[in-house]
Amino acid sequence: YVFIMERDGRVRWTYRAGAAVGNNAITMDDRRVYLIERTEPEKVARAKRRGQRIRARARLVAIDAFSGKVLWHTSEGIAGRSELWLASGVLLATGGGGMSGYEAAGGRLLYNRPVSMRRFPVIVGDTIYGEPLAYDLRTGEPKQRLHPLAGSASTWQFSRSYGCGAVSGAPNLLLFRSSTLGIYDLAGDSGVHNFGGVRPGCHVNAIAANGLVLMPPGDAGCTCSYCYQTTVVLEPGYRHEEWAIFYERLPNTSVRQLALNLGAPGDRRDSDGRLWLAAPRPKTANRRRDIAVPFRFDTRGRFGPYRFNAEHIDVAGTDRPWLYTSGLKGALRAELDLNILERGITAWPADTAPAIDGEARDACWDDYKAVPVTGENASVTVRYDDRCLYVLHKRKPLVDPAGRLMPWKSSVQETDGPVWKDHSFELYFSNIPADRNAGSRSYLHLGVSASGTRYDALWKYVTPDLPVCNIPPVDATIDGDSADWAGKGLAVTSLPGPQGKLRSPQDFDPCFKIGWNARGIVILAQVKDNVVRPAANEEALRRGDSVEVFVTPKRGSSEYYRLLVAPSADPKSPKVKRRFYDHRKRSNAAKLAAELAGMRTPDGYVIEILLPWQNLG
């Protein structure tokens, strides 16, 4: 039950919910009460263990706050949602790996999209901060910002260290636990700042109010060992030593811009909005990531990064003295990637070319930037000069469990023989791919066996031609009867099983026909199955006999929708069960629809489908 009480204790009205209402699934404004009523997951799990059937339900309900009358309700997009939030006339339902937005006044669905949030979201103005991303409250689209290296739009995100607790927010900052008190600078977007020595509690106890950050003790009963259990109040101020840790993924394009603050302890934006990234990168906990700046350096002797406290040094003629109080000192060799690739190996220049004698005694083979080989007790080091590329592969001797040396496998003797059958080392060289996810079309393959046998080959990859099927028009009535498909449509007479093996037609033999007409795509699925077991409810159609259809505007597109259709449990009923999964990215896309019918046959079942063209926009 949900009820409202007057100030004198009298009950104004009582609403009897059709299912459970969670403590995080209710909110209200000055006119309406909103709630999600859904079958408890524990009840569903209990019925499943007992082999019972249960009708799970979930819906979003709006109730008049004065009369208790239901104003509107909807089940669209609410399945799996368990928390409810309200801001600026928009209802936000989260949980179940996604979020759905609704107009609070009438319940119209604004968006329904899969998301991954590590904590409850916090809404600030028209922005949803759902760690690690931010979304527009009215469209659900991820927020964007300029990438500090590429100069183009990229998805806004942040990363914090370990710790429990949710995020609280204000127009200019987010507050959370990031080991200690963490503050994200929304106004300057400079990254996560930390106030050390104290930690927030496991819930929200750090808030921003009236220009102050207030954090009373929230960890008195916690076993975490932190220096102080005390109230902290922070006021605005300006300091030169104000550092943050900025997080962003490396771009898929070339570096267009980069501002490095050598030797600095953290990141910071200047008065012009330029983000200065510390190099080398500040050390952070394994669970906290920062941006991987493509800058590498090597200094000789005792020299390296240095810095002075900018609060104690007078640097005249600049509004950013913190930029001139750190640096790198000494004989320096540095490199900056201008075309970023996910490289496992870096080639470092050699002052003197090494002798190719198998001894590895040259000065350049100092193990600097040596890369371990996965699965082997070995490493690879790469050097270069203006003439050649030099590669050193070092592998320690093989030993048995008793510590005795074992011989290398070295049976291949013929030139260009299969050296990979021996203990060997292989190299693959390719041209630079178009982007970090693209494969190379050709590569040079080199190999050396432990016997000394060499192998070389130039390989070229040719994309196989994929068939383009001529799908004919089909005028068919969607009634579950295959009679009007005789001689029509593109027929696929067999769908192989795993590893391409054909199934037994007596046990399970699916086939289908496909066509089109003025209304949309039409499909006839004919399944031979000696035992038909439909799922008990729409939430679990894949667990029983069903047909699954994927539709996308073009080959290779990430935008698609998916339809699951299952025959009725009643052999005499033409009705079918269905469930849509919408992965279309456009917020204004038409609501998914389908015309369906089915029929049980003596040896299986038939399902007929019409998918309207409007589903594709």
N, C-alpha and C positions, 0 to 999 in steps of 0.2 A: 504494500500500500504506500501511496504518496499522499501527503496531506499538508495543508497550510493552516496555521493557527493565528488567531488574532492576538493582539498584545495582552488582552485580559485572559488568555488561555483557552478561549472558545475555538473549536475547530471550524474553520470557514468552509472547507470542502475536503473530501477524500476521493482519491482516484485509485481504482483497483487495476493494477497493471496486469497485462496478459502473460508476463514472464518476469523474471528477476530484473531488478534495477540496481546496478552496481553503485558504490559510493562515489566513483569518479565519472558516472554516466548521467549526471543530472546538473543542470545549470538554469539560470533564469535572468530575465531583465525586468523592467518595471511593468511589463504587460503580460508576459508569458513565462510559463515553466516548460523546459525542454528536458526530455529524458530518452535514454535508449533502454528498451526492454528486450531482453534476449534470454533464450534458454541457457541455463547455467552450464558451462563446459563440463563440470563435474557430473551433472545429470546425464549428459550425452555420453561421457566416458563410462559411466556405470551401466547404462543401457547396452553399450557396445560390449562390455565384458560379459554381460548376461545373455547376449545374443538377442536382445529385444529391439524392437523398432520404436523409434521416437521421432516425432515431428519437431525439428528444431525451428525456432522462429526468432526473428530479430526485426525490430522496426524503430524508427525515430518518431517521437510523438511530441506535439506542441499542445499545451493546455492553457486555457485562459486563467490568469492568476487571480481574477476576481470571482469567477463563477465556477471554475473547475471543469468547464466544457472543453472537450477535445476540439481544437481548431483545425488541425491537419495531422496527418501521419503518412509516413512513406517507408517502404522497405528497400528502395533503390539505393544501391551502393553502401548499405549499412551492415551487410554480413561481415562478421569478424571484428567489427568496431566495438570497443569497450570503454572508451573515454570520450567525454564531450566537453568542448570549450566554446566560448561565445565572445566575440569582439566585433565591433563596428557593423553590427547587423548580419554577421556571418557566423553560422554554426560550423565548428570543425570537429569531426569525429575521427578518432585515431585508434590504432590497435590492429592486430592481425596482419601486420606487414604492409599497412597502407593508410591513407587518409582520404576523407571525403568532405567536401565543403557544400553547405546548403544555405539558401536564403532563409534567414530566420523568420521573415514575415509570412512566407507561403510554403516553404519546404522544397523549393525547386533545387535540384541537384546542380551544383556549379562545376564540380570536378570529382573524379574518383581515380586515384593514381596510387601505384605501389611506391612505398617509401620505406626507408630503414632509419628509425630514430633510436638512439641509445638511451634516451631518457624522455620523460614527458616534455612536450613542446612548451615554449613560452611565446606569447603573442605580444609584439611591441608595435603599436601603430597598425600598419597594414602588412606587417611581415611576421611570418611564422618562423621561429628559430627551433628547428628540430635537429639536434646534434647528429651529424656534423654539418648539415646544410641549412639553408634558409629558403623560404618559399613565399610567394605572393599570396596573401590571404584570400584574395578574390578570384584568382585564376589557378592557384596551386602550382604555378610554374616556378622552377628554381630561380633564385636571385642571381644576378650576374655582377661581376666587377672586372676591371682591367687587370690582365695578368702582368705581374711585375717584370717578366722576361720577354713575353711575346708581344705585349702591348695591345692584345686583342681581348675580346670578352671571354671570360671563363666563369665557371660556377663558383659562387661564394661558398666558402667552407672554413671551418676552424678545427683545431685539434688540441686537446688538453691532456694532461698527465692522468695518472690513476686517481681513483676516488669515487665514493658513492655520492648520492645527493643529486637533486635536480638543479636546473638552471633558473635563475630569476633575472629579470631584465628591466631596463629603463631606456628612454630614447637614445642615450649616448653610450650605454655599456651593458654587458652581460656579466653576471656574478655566478660563480660556481666553485666547486672544489676541484683544484688541479694540484693534487698533493696538498699544498697549502691553499690560501685564498687566491683564486684566479679571477682576473678581470679582463674581459675582452673589450678593447677600445673600438666601439662602433663608430664614433665620430671621426677618428683618424684612420680606422682600419689598419692598425699597425701590428695586431696580433694579440697574444695572450701575455698579460703582465701578471706577476706574482707578488703577493705580500707575504713574506716568509715568517715562520715561527708560530703561526696559528692556522687552524684549519676550520672550515665550515662544518656544520653538522651533517648528518645523513639525510636531512630534509632541507627545506628552504629556511635558513636563518640569516642569510646575508641579503639585505635589501637596500635599494637606493630610494631616498626620500628627502625632499626639500634641499637638494644639492649636496647631501651627505651620503656616504655608504655606512650603514649600521650593521654590525654583526655581533649580537650577544653570544655568549657561550652556547654551543649546541652539541658539544662532545663530552659532557661531563661523565656520561656512563660508558664511554668508548674506551677500548683497550689500546687504541693507536697511541704511540708515544710521540707527542709533539711538545714543543717547549713550553707553551703558555696556554692556559685555559682562562681566557679573559675577554671582556668586551672590547671591541675595536670600533672606533669611529674615525672615518677618513673624510677630509675636506679637500676641495679642489686646490691645486697648487701647480707650480711649474718648477721643474728641476732639469738640469742638463743630463744628469744620470738617470734617465727614464727609459728603460730597455724592455723590449718585448721579444717574443718568439713568434714569427710569422709562419703560417703553413699554407702551402699551395703545391699542387702537382706540377711536375715539369711539363712544358707545353709539347705538343706534337709538331711544332714548327721550329724554324730557326729562331735564335735569340735576336730580338730586335732592339732591346734596351736592357741595361743592367747597371745598378749602382751598388758598388761594393764598399763597405766600411771595413778596411783591413784591420784585424786585431781587436775589433769591438766585441763586447760581451753579449750583444744582442742586436735586435733590429729596431729601426725607428724611421718615421717619416719626418721630412723637414717641412718648413712653412709653405713650400710650393706643392706639397703632396707627394713628393718623390720618396719612394721607399728605399732606404739604405739597408742592405742585407749584410750581416756580419760574415766575414770570411777570415779564417776558417769558421765553419758553423759551430754554434754553441753546443756543448754536450747536453743531451736530454735523455730522460729515461727511455727504456726500450718501448714502453707503451705510449710514448708521446712522440709524434713525428713533427718534423719541420720541413721547410722547403729544401730540396737537394740542389744547392747552388752548383752549377757546372764549372767550378773553379778549383784547381789543384796547384799546390806549390811544394817546393822542396828547398830548405835552407841548409847551408853547410855549417858545421860547428855548433856552438851554443846559441846561435842567433835564431830568431823566429818572431812570433807575435809579441808585441809590447803594448802597454796602454798606461795612461795616467788618469786620475779622477778629474773630470772636467769641472767639478765644483771647486777645485782647489787651484786651478790654473786660469789666468786671465788671458784669453785669446781675443784680441781686438779686431774690429772690422768685419765681424760676421755674426749672424744670429744662430749659428750652429757650431759652437766651439767643440762640441762632442765629436765632430767629424775630424778634428785635427789633433786629438789626444791619443791616438792609437795608430798602429801600423805594423809592417813587417820589416825586420832589420836583418842585414847580412847578405852573403852571396846567395842570390835567389834565382830559382828556376821555376817558372809558373806557366800554366796553360789554362785557357778558357775555351770551353766548347761553344762554338757558335751554331753548330748544327747538332742538336741533341738527339742521341740514340741511346737506347738501353744497352750500354756496352758492358760486357762481362770482363773485357780485357782492355787495358790502356797501353799504348806504345809510348815509351819514353825515349828521348834522344840519347844517343851514345856519342861521347866525345871522340872515342877511338873505335874503329871497327873491330869486332872480336874475331879471333882466329877460329875457323870452322874445323876444329880438331877433336870435338867430343869431350874436351877436358873441362870446360866451363870455368877457367881460371882468370878470364879477362876481367878488368876493372868494372865493366858495365854490368856483369852478372853479379850484382850485389843484393839480389832478392828484393830490391825496391819495386813495389807494385807487382810482386809475384802473385799469381792468382791460383788458389787451390783447385784441383780437378775433382769434381764431385764423384764419390764412389771409389777413388783411388788415393793412395798415399803419395800424391804427386803434385807438381805445380808447373805453371807455364809463365814465362817472363818474355816480354816483347820489347825490343829496342829497334831504333832506326837511325839512319843518317841520310844524306842527300842522294845516296845511291841504292841502298838496300834496306829491306826489312829483315831483322834477325830474331829468331825464335829459339828459346831454350826450354826444353821439356826435361824436368828432373823427376825421377821416380825412385823411391827407396826400394831396397831389395825385398823380395817376397820371403816370408818366413812361415813355417807351419806352426801349429799350436804349441809345439815343444820349443820353439825358438830357432829351429834349424833352417838354414838357407834353402830355398827352393829354386830350381832352374827356371829360366824364362822359357815360355813356349815360343819356338822359332823354327817352325817347319816349312814355311813358305820360302821358296828359293827363286822362282822365276820372276823376272821383271814384270811389273804391272800385275802381279798376282794378287790374290785376296789377302792382303797383309792384315786386315782386320780380324782374321781368324787366329792370328798370333797375338802375343803381347806387342802392342804397337802404339804409335802416335799418329793421329790424323788431323789434318787442317783443312778447313773449308774457307775459301775466299770468294766474296761476292761483291758486286757493285753496291752502291749506297741505295737502300730501298727508298721508295717515295715517301714513306712515313714509318713510324716505329712499329706499326702493326702489319705492314705490307711485306710479303715475302719476295725474295730475289728470283728473277727469271733464269739466271744462269750462275754457275759458280765453279771455281777451280778446286779440285779435290786432290790433296797431297797426302801421302802416308809413308811411314817407315816402320818396318817390322824389327823386332829384336834381333832377327838374323842379319839385318842390314839391307834387306831387299826394299826397293823403293817402288812407289806407285804414284802415278799422276793421271788425271783425267779431267776433261772439261764437260760438265753436265749442263744440259739445257732443259728447263721445265716447259712443257707444252700443255696448256689448258685443254682438257678434253671437251669436245663439242657436246653440249647438252641438248637433248631433243626439244624442239618446239612443237607442241601437239596442236593439231587442227581440231578444235572443239566445235562440233556442229550445233545449230539451233535445235531445240527440242520443245515441242508443245505438249506438256504433260500436266495432268491434274494431280495435285498433291493430296493423295488419298490413301497412300500405303499400298496401292495395287500396281504391280509392275507391268500389267498387260499393255498399257499405252506406251511403253518404252521399247516394244519389240522392234528391232532393227534400227534404233535411234541412239544417239549419243556416242561419245567416245568411251569404249569399254576397256576396263582393266580387269582381266580375267583371273589374275592371281596376285596376291600380296605375299611375298616370301617372309619367313620368320627370321629370327636371329641368325647371323652369319649367312644370310641368303638362302637358307634351306627351305624347301617347300614343305608345307604342312599336309597332314593327312586330310583328304576331303571328307572323310567320315567323322572326324573329330572337330576340326575347325578350318573353314575355308572361306575367307572373305573375298569379295570382289565388288566392283562398283562401276557405275556409268555416270558421266558428267556431260552437261550441256548448258545452254543458255537460251533465254528468251527476253522479251521486252521488259519483263519484271525483274529479272535477276539471274543468278546462277542456280541451276537445278542439279540435284544429285540423287541418284538411286543407289543405296547401299544394300547388298544382298549378302547375308552372312549365314553359312551353314555351320551349325553347332549342335552336337548331340545333347548338350545340357545348357539351357539358357538360364542364367542367374542375374537378373537385373539388381541394381543397387537399391537399398531400402529407401534412400532419400536423395534429394538433389545435391546435398553437400558432399556426397561420396560416390558420384556416378562412375568415376574411373575404377572403383573397386569391383564393379560388376560388369556385365556385358554392356558395351557401349560403342558408339562410333564417334571419332574425334576428327574435327575438320579445322584446318588452319587456313586463313585467308589473308593475303597481303597484297598491297597495290603493285609491287614489282619484286622480282627476284633479288634477294640480298637485303631487302628493307628490314629495319628493326621495328617498323610499325605494322601491327597485325592484330587480328582478333581470332579467338579460338572458341569453338562451339563443341560441347559434349552433348550427345543425344543417346538416350537409352530406351529400349523397348519397355512397354508396360509390364508390370508383374502379372497382370490379368491377361492370359493368352487370347481372350476374345475382344479386348479393348484396342481400338486404333490409336489411343492417346499415347504420347511418349513424354519422357522427362527430359528437360534440357537445362543447360547452364552455360552462360557466356563468360568469357574472360577477355576483358577489353584492354589491349595494349596499344591502342591508338593514342598518339601524343597530342592531337588537336583538341583543345578544350571545347570547341563549338561543333564537334562531330555529332552526327545524328545518333539517336538512341538505337542500339543494336536490336534487330528484329529478325525473325525467321518464321516461315510457314512450314509446319512439320506434320507428318503422319507416319504411322507404323502398322505393321501387321505381323503376327506370329504365323509361321509356316510349319508344316510337319517336320522339317529338318533344320529349323532355325528361325530367322526373322528378317523382315524387310523394313527399311527406313527410307522415307522420301523427304527431301529437304529442298526448300527454295530460300535462297539468301538474296534479299533485295539489293539492288545496285546502290541504294542510299547508304548501306553499311560502309561502302568504300569512299563515301563523300563525293 
